[in-house]
Amino acid sequence: MLQSLLHGMVSFVELVALSTFVGVVLCCLWTAHLRGDVGTSPRFVDVLRRLLMLCLTALVLSSIANLMQRTMEMSGLGITEALPLVPTVLFKTHYGIIGFVRSAGLGLALVVWLVGRRHIRSRGFAVFMLWAASAIAFSRSATSHAADFGDLSVQELSDWLHLLASSSWGGTLLAVALAVSPSNVADNKENQRALAETADRFYAFFGPAFALLMATGLYNAWVEVGGFEPLWTTPYGRILFLKLLLFALLTVRYIAPPQHGKEDAAFAVKFLRRTRIEALFVLPILFCVALFTHEIPARHVSHTMPDHSHTMEHGHSMEKAE
């Protein structure tokens, strides 16, 4: 139980970092056309820049931790004994090959941040960062339970699209909640305008993102669970059920989103208040995802014998090394 919780914490950090990363980039993209001189540019842009680097750092560290965990799982050895086997995992297993996709995404993001950090509000910066985030998200889906069905399978692609949609929605909430404070919008018209523009774009973006999230989420749940009974008879199903409940509570808040009136200030403050509450729903949802990715999918439970444990999160044994 303790080991599973530790693995879940690494995945949780990774998910929060990836989601916030996507959210920050979308905020930059949505405010790219808002121009102003140095003295009037939105103050929270500087916060977004630092938050972006913090997310990249967390993604690099969680990737290293995941590599060590997976090497230990495949070899059945402790961290000291498993360390010399890391090159074997990297170059001779499916997980290692996908790891290079993740490395490419992280490398692209780091290069773009270093080269274009002074142009964080440019569309080019945002586009390159979204490509990098897509590669990182794909590497996660390609080593998840969905990848049990094969590389580039419908299940794997559905999981990838679901992760991108959820990161876009939840990540924007986290990015705004972390980067913007009430004091930043109280008396600053440029910040009010930027946040109001972000809110308008976010609510317009919500419809397509929600449709994709629901379609892929229902499909993924059907594939991994296959019925209603496993939702309360298996650990995987119970965690998934809790995630769905939290998601439903979060969705209810979008039945009647606030309308943008004539005043940017009032709308921005209202959006910020709502966002801070909704971000509190996003964190436990991501924690549930981190936990059930390390559980045996409900579809496997009836076929699993006590002496045939399923490797965590689509693990590949050393015997399956290429």
N, C-alpha and C positions, 0 to 999 in steps of 0.2 A: 504493500500500500504506500509506504514512504517513498520507495523508488518511483512508483507510478506518479506520485504527487510531484516529485522533483522533475521528472520528465515533463509533466504537464506545465510546470512553472516556466521551463525553458520555451516550450511552445507558446505559452501565454505571452511572454515577453516578445517573442518573434511576431505573433499576430498583432499585438498592440503597436509594435514598431512599424510593421508593414502597413497596417490600416492608417495610422497617423501619417506615415510617409505619403500615402496616396492622397489623404485628405489635405495635407499641406500643399501638395502639387496642384490639386484642383483649386484651392483657394488662390494660389498664384495665377493660375490660368484664368479664373473668373474675374480677377481684378487687373489683368494685364493691360487693358486699354485705359485704365484710370491713371492719368499722368499728373505729375506735379513736380515742383522743384524739391530740392533736398529738404528744405524746411517744412514743406507741407505734405510730403509723402506719408502714407499711413505708417504710424509708429509700429504697429504690430508686424510689419513686413520684416523688420529686423529680428523679431521674435520667431517668425516663421523660418528665417534663415538658420537660426541656431537650433530650432526644433528639428529641422530637416537633417542637420548634421548629427544630432543626438539619435534620431531614428536610424540613420545609416550605421552609426557606431553600434547600436543595439543589435542590428541585423547581422553585422559582421561577427560580433561576439556570440550571438545565439547560433549562427551557422557553425562556428567552431565547436560550440558545446554539443550541437546536434551530431556533428561528425564523430566526436569522441563517444557519445552515447551509442550511436549506431555501431561503431567499431566494437565497443564492449558487448553489445547485444549479439552481434554476429559471431564473435570469437568466444563469448562466454567467459572472458577474462576481466580482471580488474583494470583500472585505468593505467597503472604502471606497466602491466604486462601487455596491454592492448595498444599502447602508444606506438611500438615499432610496426604494427600492422596497418597503420593509417594509410601509407602509400598503396598497400594492396587493395584496401577498400576504395581508394580514390581512382585507381587505374584499372581494376579488374572486376568491379561490380557495377550493377545498374545504378545503385545509389551514387557511386562516385561519378559516373558519367553525367547524371543529372546535376550533381554538385558543381560541375564545370559550367552548366547553364546558369546556376545561381551565381557563381563567381563572375561570370560575364555580366550579369545584371548589376551586381554590386560594383564591379569595376567601372561600368559605364556610368552609374550614378555618382561614384566618387569623382571621376574625371569631369563630368558635367558640373558637379558642385564646385570643384576647385577652379575650373575655367570660367564658369558663368555665374558664380555666386553674387557678383555685383549686378547681375541682370536677372535676378530671381523672378521678376514680374514679366519677363518676356515670354512670348508664346513658345519660342524655340526651346527655351530652358524647360518649360513644362512638358512639352511633347517628348523630349529625350528622357526626362525623368519618368514619364508614364510608361515608356517602352521598357525602361529598366525595372520598374515596379512589376510590369507584366511578366517579365522573365523570372523575377524572384518568386512571384506568385505561382507561375507554372512549375517551378522546381519543387514547390511544396506539394502541389497536386500530383505531380509525377512520382512522388515518394509516399503518397497517402494510401488509404484503403482503396480509393477509386482506381489506383494504378494496378490493382490486382487483376483487372480485366484486360490489361495490355497497354502498351504505349500508344498514345493518341487515340484511345478508345473513346466512345461516346461518354462513358462514365467519367473518364479522366478530364475530358474537355468540359463536361458539365460542372465538375467540381472546381475547375479553374475559373470558369465564368462566374460561378457562385461566389468564389473567394474575391474576385475583382469587384463584383457588384456590392458585396457586403463591406469590403474595404472602402469603396467609394462613399457609401452612405455613412457607415459608422465612423470611418476615418475622418470625414469632414466634421462630424460632431466633435470628435476628440481634438482635432486640430484647432477648431475655433475655441473650444472650452479651455484649451491649454495656452493658446497664443493671445487671446483677447481678454482683457480685464475690464470691469465696468468703468474704472478710472480712465481707461484709454478711449472710451467712447463718450464719456460724459460731456466734455467741453471741446472736443476736437472734431470739427466738421468733416475733415478729410477722412478720419477714421470712421465716422458715422456713414459717410457716403460709401466707403469701401466695404464696410460690413453689410450695409443694406444691399449693395450690389451682389455680394456673396450670398446673402439670404435669398434674393430673387432667383439667382442662378441655381441655387441649391434646391429650392422648391420646384423649379421647372425640371431639374434633373431627376428629382425624386420619382416621378411617375415611371419613366423607362427603367430606372435602376430597380425599383420595387417589382415591376413586372418580371424582369430577368431574375431577380432574387427569388421570387415565389416559384417561377417555373423550374429553375434549376434546383432549388431547395426541395420541392416536392418530389422531383425525379430522384435526387440523391437519397432522400429518406426512403423512398420506395425500394431503391436498389439495395441499400444497406440494412433496412429493417424488414421490409416485405409484408408488413401487416400492423394491426393496432396492438395486438397482445404483447409483442416484444417491447413495446414502449414502457410497460410497467413490470415486465418479468425478467428483463436483462439489464445489467449495468449500463451498457451502451444506450439502450432504449430509454432508460430513466433520465440519463443526462441529456439526451436529445429532447425528451419531453420537456424538461426544465428550460432548455434553450428556446424551444418553440413557445412556451408560455411567456417567457421574458420578451421574446420577439413580438408576440401578439400585443402585449401591454405597450410596447414601444410604438407599434404601428397605429394603435388607437389614437395616439397624439397627433397623427397626421390626417385624421378625418377632416378637421377644420383648421388648417394652418393659418397663422396670422396674415392679414392682408396689408399690403404696403400702401399706407396712406400718403398724405402730402409731406409729412415730416419724416426725414431720414432718421433723425435722432430717436424718436419714439419707436419706430420699427426696428432699428438696430438694437436698442436696449431690450425690446421684447424678444427678439430672435436670440440674443445672447442668453437671456434668462432661461428660455426654453431649451436651448442647446446644452447648457450646463446640467440641466436635469436629465435630458435624454442621454448625455454621455455617461451618466451613472448606470443606465441600462446596458449600454454597449459593453462596458467592462465585464460584467458577469456573463454576458452572452459569449464573449471571446474566451472567457475562462472555461465555460462549458465546452466550447469547441476544442480547446486545448486538452481537456480531460478525455473527451470521447475519441479523439484521434489516437489515444494510447490504450483504448479498450478494444476487445474483440467485437467486430460488427455483429449485430443481432442475427444476421443471416448465417453466421458461422457457428453460433453457440450450440445449436442442436447437433452439429457434426463434430464438435471438438471433444476429444477424449482428454482425461486428466494428464496423460503422458505426452500429449501432442499440443503444446502451447503455440498459439499464433504469435509470430514475431510482431512486436509493437509497430504500429503505424507503417504498414507495408514494408516490414523489414525483409531483407534478403540475406540468407545465411551465407556463410563462407563457402559452402558447397555449391552455391549457385553463382559463384564468382565466374566472370567470363574469362 
